[in-house]
């Protein structure tokens, strides 16, 4: 696979500054993850590092068991170059996605392929229910995958911000318990591992950045449709959190922009679709299948049209303020409905093209509905092995705070 260039592929930049060896090794390792199968010459071109530097780094990565040599690339002159690939069994990670309508746990290898999965549809699961599900599942998942538990490097947990306080239909009073829950303690047993906690939309966007369309689009806005509506922002290959870590909170925007208008997630969410269908005498499950009845199909078509209309002001703002290469839609909405919604939003945006400086196409995200769980599982890999934005300009005070 020849590295793509220009706008279609994020460029990874090496450095010769302080902490360069660690950073350059992370950059090189990430380049191999993204590229799938690269030669040392290609790595030098992607990272901007010298051939001797790449030779030294790849030797260390081979010694550490993080990459493997995977044959030679034929077809050129002289000695065929050796291809390098990620070693899938180098290490493993666990990802947990806690949401208002389900809990999903995945065990992934270093390439982020899912080796084992447990998911339960639980409406407004309380912390004790999540703790019990995790404790009784994780050892069976490790046995199912047939891996060495000692090679699991960490646990990532993805859940919506304000999980216990956002007022969505059916939320029980006891659900407020989430606001005072120690999330890391829920997954403390039976494995004693580092725990990384992230917003679900952010985790999904990071997963897409590492494994999906983010390999081709280095600036995109991620739209996560679950029981609520979330968003994530990736610019120049980096996830952007905002000053308070709350960037991308598109669900809280008001449809039409007025305070008297409902929040967008009131309609554009699984709960919104469910309410829409219930008003017509149907259930949410009736729309989750591709073989819908004619009456359900008509109701769903009305929801898609209304959802696209409500998303229009927010998508216009995203295009004007951020100018991403694409808007990617993922989450629990079935694939056929995501594609219909994306088409409807694209049509609506095209009708307003004369008012906008640029329009990013809306498309289904490449990762599955488990994107938040898989994205959460990538968090330990990112912390220990992959490039960290801003790692090269940390002050002594911030570095001390990070290790405190």
KEGUNU-395235 format. One line per 3 residues: number of its first residue (from 1); for each residue z, y, x of C-alpha. Coordinates in nm, 4 decimals. Each point is the difference from the previous one (the first is absolute). Example, Ala and Ser with C-alpha at 12.3 -4.5 7.8 and 13.67 -1.06 7.14 Angstrom:
REM KEGUNU-395235
1 = 0.7800 -0.4500 1.2300 | -0.0660 0.3440 0.1370
REM end
This chain:
REM KEGUNU-395235
1 = 0.0000 0.0000 0.0000 | -0.1120 0.3238 0.1573 | 0.2377 0.2928 -0.0500
4 = -0.1248 0.2537 -0.2508 | 0.0015 0.3617 0.1033 | 0.0371 0.3501 -0.1355
7 = 0.1451 0.0635 -0.3437 | -0.0068 -0.3629 -0.1082 | 0.2578 -0.1238 0.2500
10 = 0.3273 0.1602 0.1080 | 0.0059 0.0679 0.3730 | 0.3043 -0.1224 0.1889
13 = 0.1005 0.2274 0.2843 | 0.1765 -0.1119 0.3136 | 0.2102 0.2253 0.2198
16 = 0.1350 0.0274 0.3517 | 0.3146 0.1911 -0.0972 | 0.3618 -0.1167 0.0118
19 = 0.0541 -0.3366 -0.1784 | -0.3734 -0.0606 0.0492 | 0.0236 -0.3688 0.0835
22 = 0.1721 -0.0832 -0.3288 | -0.2234 0.2293 -0.2046 | -0.3215 -0.1181 0.1600
25 = 0.0962 -0.3625 -0.0525 | 0.0695 0.0704 -0.3685 | -0.3310 0.1841 -0.0362
28 = -0.1921 -0.2836 0.1635 | 0.1717 -0.2631 -0.2126 | -0.0719 0.1976 -0.3161
31 = -0.3652 0.0408 0.1009 | -0.0312 -0.3781 0.0249 | 0.1648 -0.0392 -0.3433
34 = -0.2441 0.2470 -0.1550 | -0.3050 -0.1310 0.1840 | 0.0715 -0.3657 -0.0632
37 = -0.1749 -0.1160 0.3174 | -0.0643 0.2410 0.2886 | -0.0918 -0.0170 0.3659
40 = 0.1787 0.1958 0.2704 | -0.3008 0.2312 0.0339 | 0.0127 0.0762 -0.3723
43 = 0.3754 0.0621 0.0224 | -0.0530 0.2521 0.2787 | -0.2559 0.1815 -0.2143
46 = 0.2258 0.0097 -0.3055 | 0.3244 0.1009 0.1728 | -0.1394 0.2276 0.2693
49 = 0.1973 -0.1911 0.2624 | -0.1508 -0.1070 0.3326 | -0.1278 -0.3514 0.0606
52 = 0.2826 -0.0755 0.2500 | 0.2593 0.1225 -0.2520 | -0.1479 -0.2213 -0.2719
55 = -0.0036 -0.2955 0.2396 | 0.3713 0.0481 0.0784 | 0.0972 0.0515 -0.3651
58 = -0.1917 -0.2995 -0.1304 | 0.1495 -0.2164 0.2738 | 0.3494 0.0989 -0.1197
61 = -0.0957 -0.0609 -0.3630 | -0.1304 -0.3449 0.0887 | 0.3179 -0.0784 0.1958
64 = 0.2123 0.1152 -0.2940 | -0.1940 -0.2275 -0.2351 | -0.1154 0.2858 -0.2264
67 = -0.3745 -0.0539 0.0507 | -0.2284 -0.2896 0.0904 | -0.3334 -0.0358 0.1715
70 = -0.2470 -0.1199 -0.2614 | -0.3155 -0.1022 0.1809 | -0.2801 0.2069 0.1483
73 = -0.2498 0.2333 -0.1586 | -0.3540 -0.1162 0.0677 | -0.3281 0.1845 -0.0059
76 = 0.0315 0.2557 0.2804 | -0.0780 -0.0012 0.3681 | 0.2306 -0.1321 0.2684
79 = 0.3351 -0.1683 -0.0559 | 0.0785 -0.0107 -0.3745 | 0.3101 0.2130 -0.0822
82 = 0.3072 -0.1753 -0.1383 | 0.1053 0.0813 -0.3552 | 0.3635 0.0773 -0.0727
85 = 0.1712 -0.0587 -0.3339 | 0.3452 0.0347 -0.1492 | 0.2114 -0.3127 0.0278
88 = 0.0885 -0.0632 -0.3631 | 0.3108 -0.2055 0.0771 | 0.1372 0.2458 0.2553
91 = 0.2604 0.1163 -0.2514 | 0.0683 0.0229 -0.3713 | 0.1515 0.2377 -0.2511
94 = 0.1333 0.0036 -0.3553 | -0.0935 0.2598 -0.2602 | 0.1870 0.0651 -0.3246
97 = -0.1322 0.2151 -0.2847 | 0.2582 0.0987 -0.2611 | -0.1394 0.1637 -0.3125
100 = 0.0995 0.0543 -0.3588 | -0.1999 -0.2947 -0.1315 | -0.0035 -0.2496 0.2864
103 = 0.1379 -0.1029 0.3391 | -0.2423 -0.1420 0.2579 | 0.0820 -0.1503 0.3409
106 = -0.2634 -0.0901 0.2606 | 0.0142 -0.1621 0.3430 | -0.2868 0.1135 0.2243
109 = -0.1254 -0.0796 0.3477 | -0.0887 0.2588 0.2654 | -0.3461 0.0458 -0.1490
112 = 0.1792 0.0785 -0.3315 | -0.1389 -0.3060 -0.1749 | 0.2368 -0.1234 -0.2689
115 = 0.1408 -0.3445 0.0834 | 0.2470 -0.0303 -0.2882 | 0.0649 0.1999 -0.3160
118 = 0.2606 0.0137 -0.2752 | -0.0359 0.2349 -0.2962 | 0.1957 0.0282 -0.3220
121 = -0.0781 0.2188 -0.2991 | 0.3421 0.1530 -0.0668 | 0.0360 0.3095 -0.2170
124 = 0.2352 0.2456 0.1720 | 0.1592 -0.2517 0.2359 | 0.3456 0.1071 0.1140
127 = 0.1074 -0.0121 0.3677 | 0.1932 -0.3265 -0.0394 | -0.3093 -0.1668 -0.1495
130 = -0.2137 0.1131 0.2940 | 0.2623 -0.1166 0.2499 | 0.0168 -0.3422 -0.1636
133 = -0.3782 -0.0396 -0.0190 | -0.0411 0.0910 0.3672 | 0.2836 -0.2253 0.1186
136 = -0.1299 -0.3074 -0.1837 | -0.3646 0.0603 0.0945 | -0.0232 0.0965 0.3657
139 = 0.0959 -0.3305 0.1649 | -0.2330 -0.1934 -0.2303 | -0.2814 0.2436 0.0895
142 = 0.0598 -0.0566 0.3721 | -0.0096 -0.3768 -0.0544 | -0.3166 0.0283 -0.2101
145 = -0.1738 0.2022 0.2722 | 0.1196 -0.2407 0.2705 | 0.0949 0.2761 0.2434
148 = 0.2782 0.0569 0.2496 | 0.2506 0.2347 -0.1682 | 0.0941 0.1351 0.3440
151 = -0.3438 0.1671 0.0167 | 0.0623 0.2142 -0.3097 | 0.0464 0.3524 0.1380
154 = 0.1234 0.1844 -0.3072 | 0.0022 0.0627 -0.3725 | -0.1735 0.2829 -0.1819
157 = 0.1054 0.1133 -0.3473 | -0.2234 0.2160 -0.2206 | 0.1215 0.1557 -0.3241
160 = -0.0675 0.3159 -0.2018 | 0.1957 0.3135 0.0825 | 0.2633 0.0836 -0.2632
163 = -0.0248 -0.3588 -0.1225 | 0.3096 0.0188 -0.2180 | -0.0392 0.3547 -0.1306
166 = -0.3593 0.0422 -0.1169 | -0.0013 -0.0379 -0.3779 | -0.2654 -0.2570 -0.0907
169 = -0.0175 -0.1986 -0.3257 | 0.2580 -0.2765 -0.0286 | 0.2142 0.1115 0.2935
172 = 0.3568 -0.1276 -0.0592 | 0.3000 0.2203 0.0784 | 0.1172 -0.2520 0.2618
175 = -0.3188 0.0606 0.1984 | 0.1566 0.3181 0.1391 | 0.1898 -0.2358 0.2333
178 = -0.3031 0.0146 0.2311 | 0.0843 0.3606 0.0899 | 0.3131 -0.1123 0.1900
181 = -0.1233 -0.3364 0.1282 | -0.0190 -0.0819 0.3719 | -0.3555 -0.1357 0.0077
184 = 0.0307 -0.1592 0.3436 | 0.3046 -0.1958 -0.1133 | -0.2079 -0.1733 -0.2677
187 = -0.1987 -0.1852 0.2664 | 0.2762 -0.0416 0.2597 | 0.0333 -0.3740 -0.0638
190 = -0.0983 -0.2619 0.0956 | -0.1892 0.1638 0.2892 | 0.1648 0.2581 0.2249
193 = -0.3028 0.2213 0.0712 | -0.0862 0.3719 0.0218 | -0.0873 0.1446 -0.3415
196 = -0.2542 0.2773 -0.0565 | -0.0095 0.1798 -0.3359 | -0.2975 0.1929 -0.1357
199 = -0.1345 0.1510 -0.3192 | -0.2289 -0.2513 -0.1737 | -0.3063 0.2262 -0.0099
202 = 0.0504 0.0904 0.3663 | 0.0279 -0.3684 0.0938 | -0.3166 -0.0813 -0.1963
205 = -0.1856 0.2861 0.1684 | 0.1173 -0.1141 0.3431 | -0.1128 -0.3532 -0.0775
208 = -0.3407 0.1289 -0.1061 | -0.0134 0.2109 0.3156 | 0.0651 -0.3041 0.2189
211 = -0.1932 -0.2684 -0.1859 | -0.2285 0.1458 -0.2648 | -0.2372 0.2914 -0.0468
214 = 0.2153 0.2019 0.2374 | -0.1791 -0.1748 0.2850 | -0.3130 0.1912 -0.1050
217 = 0.1454 0.3102 -0.1672 | 0.2607 0.1680 0.2182 | 0.0865 0.2613 -0.2651
220 = 0.0664 -0.1147 -0.3556 | 0.2288 0.0465 -0.2978 | 0.1551 -0.3175 -0.1399
223 = 0.0701 -0.0247 -0.3727 | 0.2525 -0.2731 -0.0865 | 0.0014 -0.1021 -0.3660
226 = 0.3098 -0.2018 -0.0866 | 0.2450 0.0458 -0.2845 | -0.0034 0.3618 0.1201
229 = -0.2577 0.1907 0.2091 | 0.0361 0.0753 0.3685 | -0.2141 0.1249 0.2843
232 = -0.0277 -0.0018 0.3762 | -0.1824 0.2244 0.2444 | -0.1673 -0.1136 0.3227
235 = -0.1570 0.2662 0.2239 | -0.1814 -0.0796 0.3247 | 0.1447 -0.3506 0.0037
238 = 0.3622 0.1119 -0.0480 | 0.2152 -0.0247 -0.3103 | 0.1193 0.3504 -0.0937
241 = 0.3467 0.0109 -0.1584 | 0.0468 0.3706 -0.0639 | 0.3080 0.2091 0.0781
244 = 0.2299 -0.2050 -0.2257 | -0.1832 -0.3307 0.0201 | -0.1380 0.0438 -0.3512
247 = -0.3688 0.0673 0.0545 | -0.2440 -0.1635 -0.2418 | 0.2300 0.0101 -0.3056
250 = -0.2940 0.0406 -0.2342 | 0.1689 -0.1729 -0.2934 | 0.2406 0.2912 -0.0468
253 = -0.2816 0.2530 -0.0406 | -0.0583 0.1213 -0.3537 | -0.3262 -0.0854 -0.1717
256 = -0.1977 0.3208 -0.0417 | 0.2406 0.1813 0.2331 | 0.2295 0.1431 -0.2701
259 = 0.3743 -0.0695 -0.0194 | -0.0398 -0.0849 -0.3680 | -0.2456 -0.2763 0.0927
262 = 0.1263 -0.3548 0.0713 | 0.0217 -0.1330 0.3529 | -0.3164 -0.1811 0.1068
265 = 0.1862 -0.3298 0.0405 | 0.0923 0.0137 -0.3698 | -0.3532 -0.1267 -0.0680
268 = -0.1455 -0.1027 0.3378 | 0.2258 -0.2984 0.0729 | 0.0611 -0.3498 -0.1278
271 = 0.2724 0.1364 -0.2258 | -0.2432 0.2623 -0.1297 | -0.2679 -0.2602 -0.0654
274 = 0.2596 -0.2177 -0.1727 | 0.1071 0.2813 -0.2341 | -0.3630 0.0811 -0.0752
277 = -0.0714 -0.3608 -0.0924 | 0.3188 -0.0409 -0.2039 | -0.0971 0.3012 -0.2117
280 = -0.3200 -0.1873 -0.0857 | 0.1852 -0.3235 -0.0761 | -0.0640 -0.1794 0.3290
283 = 0.2043 -0.1052 0.3033 | -0.0486 0.0826 0.3662 | -0.0841 -0.3639 0.0779
286 = -0.2995 0.0266 -0.2361 | -0.1651 0.2411 0.2454 | 0.0861 -0.1840 0.3209
289 = -0.2740 -0.2572 -0.0559 | -0.3694 0.0610 0.0543 | -0.0872 -0.1853 -0.3229
292 = 0.1512 0.2578 -0.2354 | -0.0716 -0.0069 -0.3714 | -0.2283 0.2719 -0.1360
295 = 0.2928 0.1912 -0.1537 | 0.2037 -0.0089 0.3204 | -0.3103 0.0976 0.1976
298 = -0.0493 0.3064 -0.2200 | 0.3650 0.1020 0.0439 | -0.0176 -0.0471 0.3769
301 = -0.3210 0.2046 0.0142 | 0.1820 0.2880 -0.1717 | 0.2868 -0.0272 0.2485
304 = -0.2387 0.0057 0.2977 | -0.1683 0.3142 -0.1364 | 0.3330 0.1742 -0.0618
307 = 0.1429 -0.1087 0.3379 | -0.3055 0.1347 0.1840 | 0.0353 0.3286 -0.1856
310 = 0.3679 0.0296 0.0916 | -0.0711 -0.0818 0.3644 | -0.2753 0.2600 0.0274
313 = 0.2189 0.3058 0.0858 | 0.2014 -0.1972 0.2557 | -0.3124 -0.1486 0.1597
316 = -0.1539 0.3472 0.0164 | 0.3113 0.1227 0.1823 | -0.0117 -0.2959 0.2401
319 = -0.3643 0.0746 0.0822 | 0.0539 0.3737 0.0449 | 0.3232 -0.0168 0.1991
322 = -0.0441 -0.3162 0.2058 | -0.3744 -0.0752 0.0107 | 0.0445 -0.3774 0.0536
325 = -0.2854 -0.2392 0.0660 | 0.1008 -0.2080 -0.3018 | 0.2575 -0.0521 -0.2725
328 = 0.1105 -0.3644 -0.0107 | 0.1605 -0.1559 -0.3070 | 0.2297 -0.3010 0.0238
331 = 0.3057 -0.1511 -0.1611 | 0.0686 -0.2260 -0.2950 | -0.2902 0.1067 -0.2191
334 = -0.2542 -0.2884 -0.0110 | -0.3069 0.0311 0.2168 | -0.2404 0.0404 -0.2918
337 = 0.2044 0.2873 -0.1432 | 0.0377 0.1709 0.3382 | -0.3765 -0.0062 0.0442
340 = -0.0576 0.1383 -0.3508 | 0.2525 0.2783 0.0556 | -0.1531 0.0858 0.3382
343 = -0.3456 0.0205 -0.1578 | 0.1312 0.2237 -0.2782 | 0.1732 0.2358 0.2450
346 = -0.3125 0.0147 0.2168 | -0.2089 0.0938 -0.3041 | 0.2486 0.2692 -0.1028
349 = 0.0100 0.1421 0.3528 | -0.3802 0.0063 0.0176 | -0.0104 0.2116 -0.3159
352 = 0.2252 0.2529 0.1755 | -0.1818 -0.0150 0.3339 | -0.1208 0.3602 -0.0222
355 = 0.3631 0.1203 0.0002 | 0.1149 -0.2032 0.3020 | -0.0829 0.0415 0.3712
358 = -0.0070 -0.3787 0.0561 | 0.0623 -0.3164 -0.1974 | 0.1436 -0.3209 0.1442
361 = -0.1137 -0.3198 -0.1721 | 0.2645 -0.1959 -0.1885 | -0.0001 -0.3751 0.0661
364 = 0.2189 -0.3071 -0.0347 | 0.2243 -0.0568 0.3016 | -0.0863 -0.3067 0.2038
367 = 0.3459 -0.1560 0.0016 | 0.1219 -0.2041 -0.2951 | 0.2674 0.0865 -0.2527
370 = 0.2522 -0.1054 0.2670 | -0.0904 0.3079 0.2061 | 0.3534 0.1504 -0.0051
373 = 0.1560 -0.3316 0.1073 | -0.2576 -0.0600 0.2748 | 0.0274 0.3640 0.1078
376 = 0.3775 -0.0425 0.0186 | -0.0438 -0.3093 0.2172 | -0.2073 0.2036 0.2455
379 = 0.2846 0.2494 0.0534 | 0.1820 -0.2152 0.2610 | -0.3271 -0.0570 0.1872
382 = -0.0658 0.3738 0.0014 | 0.3490 0.0765 0.1277 | 0.0064 -0.2511 0.2828
385 = -0.3635 -0.0444 0.1042 | -0.2452 0.2551 -0.1409 | -0.0628 0.3709 0.0737
388 = 0.2570 0.2449 -0.1350 | -0.1209 0.3456 -0.1070 | 0.1817 0.2636 0.2011
391 = 0.1500 -0.2530 0.2417 | -0.1203 0.1970 0.3010 | 0.1591 0.3323 -0.0906
394 = 0.3498 -0.1065 -0.1053 | 0.2711 0.2194 0.1433 | 0.3103 -0.1473 0.1573
397 = 0.2001 0.1015 -0.3076 | -0.2388 -0.1663 -0.2446 | -0.0172 -0.3127 0.2129
400 = 0.3774 -0.0190 0.0064 | 0.0138 0.0479 -0.3755 | -0.2527 -0.2778 -0.0519
403 = 0.2150 -0.2474 0.1914 | 0.3334 0.1149 -0.1412
REM end
